[in-house]
C-alpha cells in the first residue's frame, strides 16, 4: 500500500483503525465526563491503603503500565501491575485493586478481581460490563462503565483516564488532549511520507526483519512496550522492546555478533524525565552496536506535563503500527490467532 494514497486505505483498513488512532484526542477528551468514584488520594497510606494493584490484560493491561509510570514520583503507595491469574500475596486489606477489562469477561482479570476482593481489597473496576460489571453490582463495588465499540488496544483513553482520575494522576489532561489533536494533524493520513514522521518510521519497520524498540526507563519504556504490542496486533509483526538503562546490562551483548536477521532500531526518548546519564548511555550504545542495525531512529516526547509527554509517545506508537499494517497490505483490526486461541480454550 502506498502511504501517500489515503483514498485507498479503506481497501485494507476496512474498520478504519487509523480513524480510531487519529481520533484518540477526542476519546481522551470525552472520557473526562465519565463519573469516577472518590478515592483516598494522594496520601493513600494515611487512608489505610498501603498499595495499589492494577490488573488487566492486553490493551486493558496497558493501563497498569500507564498508571505505574505516572505514579512513580507522585503516589506515596507502591503501584504493582499484575497481568495474570489470581492476585499477588500482598493483595488484601489495605490494597486498592484497580481492575481493568474492556470486555469485562477476561478470565485472568476476573480471577484477579475475585481473589483480591475475597481477601478484603478495596476495588475500583473500569469496564464495558460483562462478568466484571456483574460481579461489582452483586457485591456493591464501584465501577466505571465505558462505551463499547472499537478494540481494547484503541480504547486507551476510555480505559485509562478513569483510573488516572481516581488516583489523582490526571494532571495535565487539558494539555494532553490539545497535544494529541495537534499530533494527529501532523501524523494524519493526508500528510505525505516526506513530511510525516509516523509514516516514515512505519515504512522502515514494515520492511525490516526485526523491529527493535528501546525506551528510556519511565514514560518512554511504557511507549516502547506499547509499540511492540501494537506492531504485534495491528501490523502482525514480531518485534521486541527493551528498557534503558537495564538493556545495557544484558541485551547489548546479544548484538556482539551481527544480527542473524536484519534489524531496525527505534529509540523512544523522554528527555524531561530521563536521568542525566541515560542520554550518554544512548550515545555510547550507538557507538558500540549502531552498525548492527540496518537503520536507527530516535523519537522524542512532546509536551510539558508527564501525561502529555507520555501520550505523545503512545500516539506515535499507535500511528506507526497502523501505518506499518497498511504498508504491508494487512488489515489492522482482525486478530485471528487470538480468536483461535480463545476458541480452543472455550472462552
C-alpha positions in Angstrom: 0.0 0.0 0.0 1.3 3.4 -1.0 1.0 5.5 2.2 0.6 8.6 0.1 -2.6 7.3 -1.3 -5.0 7.7 1.7 -8.0 7.3 -0.6 -7.1 3.7 -0.9 -6.6 2.9 2.8 -10.1 1.6 3.1 -9.4 -1.3 0.8 -7.2 -2.7 3.5 -8.3 -1.0 6.7 -12.0 -1.9 6.4 -12.8 -1.0 10.1 -10.8 2.3 9.9 -8.4 1.5 12.7 -6.5 4.6 11.5 -9.5 6.7 12.2 -9.6 5.4 15.8 -6.0 6.4 16.2 -6.4 9.8 14.6 -9.4 10.5 16.9 -7.7 9.4 20.1 -7.7 13.0 21.3 -11.5 13.1 21.2 -11.7 9.8 23.2 -9.5 11.2 26.0 -11.5 14.5 25.9 -14.8 12.7 26.2 -13.5 10.3 28.9 -13.3 13.3 31.3 -17.1 13.2 31.5 -17.2 9.7 33.0 -18.3 9.6 36.6 -15.4 8.4 38.8 -15.7 7.4 42.5 -13.7 9.4 45.1 -10.7 7.6 46.4 -8.3 8.5 49.2 -5.5 10.2 47.2 -2.8 11.3 47.1 -1.9 10.1 50.6 -3.1 6.5 50.3 -1.3 5.1 53.3 -2.9 7.7 55.6 -6.3 6.5 54.3 -5.4 2.8 55.0 -4.3 1.8 51.5 -0.7 0.5 51.6 -0.5 -0.5 47.9 -2.3 -0.2 44.6 -2.8 -3.2 42.4 -3.7 -2.6 38.7 -4.7 -5.7 36.9 -5.7 -6.2 33.3 -4.6 -8.0 30.1 -3.7 -6.9 26.6 -4.9 -3.4 25.6 -6.6 -3.1 29.0 -3.3 -4.2 30.7 -1.6 -1.1 29.2 -3.5 0.9 31.8 -1.4 -0.6 34.5 1.8 0.4 32.8 0.5 4.0 32.3 -0.6 4.3 36.0 2.6 2.9 37.3 4.8 5.2 35.2 2.8 8.3 36.2 2.6 7.3 39.8 6.3 6.6 40.2 7.1 10.0 41.7 3.5 11.0 42.7 1.9 8.4 44.8 3.0 7.6 48.3 1.9 4.0 48.0 3.6 1.5 45.6 1.8 0.5 42.4 2.0 -3.1 41.3 1.0 -4.1 37.8 -0.5 -7.6 37.6 -1.1 -9.3 34.2 -2.2 -12.9 35.0 -4.5 -15.1 37.0 -5.2 -14.6 40.7 -3.7 -11.8 42.8 -0.3 -11.3 44.4 0.0 -12.4 48.0 0.1 -8.9 49.4 -3.3 -8.0 47.8 -5.9 -7.9 50.6 -7.0 -5.4 53.2 -5.1 -2.2 52.7 -4.8 -2.7 48.9 -6.7 -0.7 46.3 -7.3 -3.0 43.4 -7.9 -1.2 40.1 -9.5 -3.8 37.8 -9.5 -3.0 34.0 -11.2 -5.2 31.4 -12.6 -3.8 28.2 -15.0 -6.7 27.7 -15.5 -7.4 31.3 -15.0 -11.1 30.6 -11.2 -11.5 30.5 -10.7 -14.7 32.5 -7.4 -13.7 34.1 -8.8 -10.4 35.2 -12.0 -11.9 36.6 -9.8 -14.3 38.5 -7.7 -11.4 39.9 -10.8 -9.5 40.9 -12.5 -12.3 42.8 -9.3 -13.2 44.6 -8.3 -9.7 45.6 -11.8 -8.8 46.7 -12.1 -12.1 48.6 -9.1 -11.1 50.6 -10.6 -7.7 51.5 -9.1 -5.4 48.9 -10.9 -2.3 48.0 -11.9 -2.4 44.3 -12.5 0.0 41.5 -13.3 -1.5 38.1 -13.2 0.0 34.6 -15.1 -2.0 32.0 -17.9 -2.0 29.5 -19.8 -4.5 31.7 -19.6 -8.3 31.3 -18.7 -10.5 34.3 -16.6 -7.8 35.9 -19.5 -5.3 35.9 -22.0 -8.0 37.2 -19.6 -9.0 40.0 -19.2 -5.4 41.1 -23.0 -4.9 41.1 -23.6 -8.1 43.1 -21.0 -7.1 45.7 -21.7 -3.3 45.8 -18.3 -2.4 44.3 -17.8 0.8 42.4 -17.1 0.5 38.7 -16.9 2.9 35.7 -18.9 1.9 32.7 -17.1 2.9 29.5 -18.5 2.9 25.9 -18.4 -0.2 23.8 -17.1 -0.2 20.3 -13.5 -0.4 19.0 -10.9 -2.9 20.1 -9.3 -2.6 23.6 -6.0 -1.5 22.1 -7.6 1.5 20.6 -9.7 2.4 23.7 -6.9 3.5 26.0 -8.5 6.9 26.8 -11.7 5.3 28.0 -9.8 2.6 29.9 -7.1 4.7 31.5 -8.5 8.1 32.3 -11.0 6.9 34.9 -8.2 5.1 36.8 -5.9 8.1 36.5 -8.6 10.5 37.7 -9.5 8.3 40.6 -5.8 8.2 41.7 -5.2 11.9 41.1 -2.8 11.3 38.2 -4.8 13.1 35.5 -2.9 16.4 35.9 -2.2 18.0 32.5 -5.1 16.4 30.8 -6.0 19.7 29.0 -2.5 19.9 27.6 -2.6 16.2 26.7 -5.8 16.5 24.7 -4.7 19.6 22.8 -1.3 18.0 22.0 -2.9 14.7 20.8 -5.1 16.7 18.5 -2.2 18.7 17.2 -0.1 15.5 16.6 -3.0 13.7 14.9 -2.9 16.6 12.4 0.8 16.3 11.8 0.8 12.5 11.6 -2.6 12.2 9.8 -3.4 10.2 6.7 -3.3 13.2 4.3 0.2 14.3 5.4 2.7 12.8 2.9 5.5 10.5 3.9 8.1 13.2 3.3 6.5 15.3 6.0 5.1 12.6 8.3 7.5 11.0 10.8 5.0 8.3 11.7 4.6 7.2 8.1 8.4 7.4 7.6 9.1 5.1 10.6 6.3 2.8 9.7 7.7 2.2 6.2 11.1 1.4 7.7 9.6 -1.0 10.2 7.4 -2.7 7.6 10.5 -3.5 5.5 12.9 -4.8 8.2 13.2 -8.4 9.5 13.1 -7.5 13.2 11.8 -4.2 14.6 13.6 -3.4 17.9 12.3 -0.7 20.2 14.3 0.8 23.1 12.7 3.1 25.6 14.3 5.0 28.5 13.1 4.0 31.9 9.9 5.7 32.9 7.4 7.1 30.4 9.3 6.1 27.3 9.5 2.5 28.5 5.7 2.3 28.5 5.6 3.6 24.9 8.3 1.1 23.8 6.2 -1.8 25.1 3.2 -0.2 23.5 4.9 0.0 20.1 6.0 -3.6 20.3 2.4 -4.8 21.2 0.8 -2.6 18.6 3.1 -3.9 15.9 2.1 -7.4 17.0 -1.6 -6.8 16.8 -2.0 -4.2 14.2 0.8 -4.9 11.8 1.0 -8.6 12.5 4.8 -8.2 13.0 7.1 -9.8 15.6 9.0 -7.1 17.5 11.0 -6.8 20.7 11.4 -4.0 23.2 13.9 -3.3 25.9 14.4 -0.6 28.6 17.3 1.7 29.1 19.5 1.5 31.2 18.6 -2.1 32.0 19.4 -3.2 28.4 23.0 -2.1 29.0 23.3 -5.0 31.5 22.1 -7.8 29.2 20.5 -7.0 25.8 23.6 -5.2 24.4 25.6 -8.4 24.5 23.2 -10.0 22.1 24.4 -7.6 19.4 28.1 -8.6 19.9 27.8 -10.5 16.6 25.9 -9.3 13.5 22.2 -10.0 13.8 21.0 -13.2 12.2 18.2 -11.3 10.6 18.2 -7.6 9.5 17.0 -5.4 12.4 15.9 -1.8 12.7 16.1 0.3 15.9 13.6 2.8 17.2 14.7 4.7 20.4 11.9 6.4 22.2 13.0 9.2 24.5 11.6 11.4 27.2 14.4 13.9 27.9 12.5 15.7 30.6 12.1 12.5 32.6 15.5 10.9 31.8 18.3 10.5 34.3 21.2 12.6 33.1 23.3 9.5 32.4 20.7 8.0 30.1 21.5 10.3 27.2 25.1 9.4 27.5 24.2 5.7 27.5 22.2 6.0 24.3 25.2 7.7 22.6 27.7 5.1 23.7 25.3 2.3 22.7 25.1 3.8 19.2 28.9 3.9 19.0 29.3 0.3 20.1 26.4 -1.5 18.3 24.8 1.0 15.9 26.3 -0.7 12.9 24.4 -3.9 13.8 21.2 -2.3 12.7 20.1 -1.6 9.2 18.8 1.8 10.4 18.2 3.8 13.6 15.6 6.3 14.5 15.1 8.5 17.6 11.7 9.8 18.6 11.3 12.4 21.4 8.3 13.1 23.6 6.4 16.4 23.2 4.7 18.5 25.9 5.3 19.7 29.4 3.3 17.6 31.9 4.1 13.9 32.3 0.7 12.8 31.0 1.1 14.9 27.8 4.6 13.6 27.2 3.5 10.0 27.7 0.5 10.3 25.4 2.7 11.9 22.7 4.8 8.8 22.6 1.9 6.4 22.8 0.1 8.3 20.0 3.2 7.9 17.8 3.3 4.2 18.5 -0.3 3.8 17.6 0.0 5.8 14.3 3.2 3.9 13.3 1.7 0.5 14.0 -1.4 1.1 11.8 0.7 2.7 9.0 3.0 -0.3 9.2 0.0 -2.6 8.7 -1.2 -0.6 5.7 2.3 -0.6 4.2 2.2 -4.4 4.4 -1.3 -4.6 3.0 -2.5 -6.1 6.3 -5.9 -5.3 7.9 -5.0 -3.9 11.3 -8.2 -4.9 13.1 -8.6 -8.8 12.9 -6.6 -10.8 15.5 -7.3 -14.3 14.1 -4.7 -16.1 16.3 -6.1 -14.7 19.5 -9.6 -15.6 18.4 -8.5 -19.1 17.6 -6.8 -19.4 20.9 -9.9 -18.3 22.7 -12.0 -20.9 20.8 -9.5 -23.7 21.8 -9.8 -22.6 25.4 -13.6 -22.4 25.1 -13.7 -18.7 26.1 
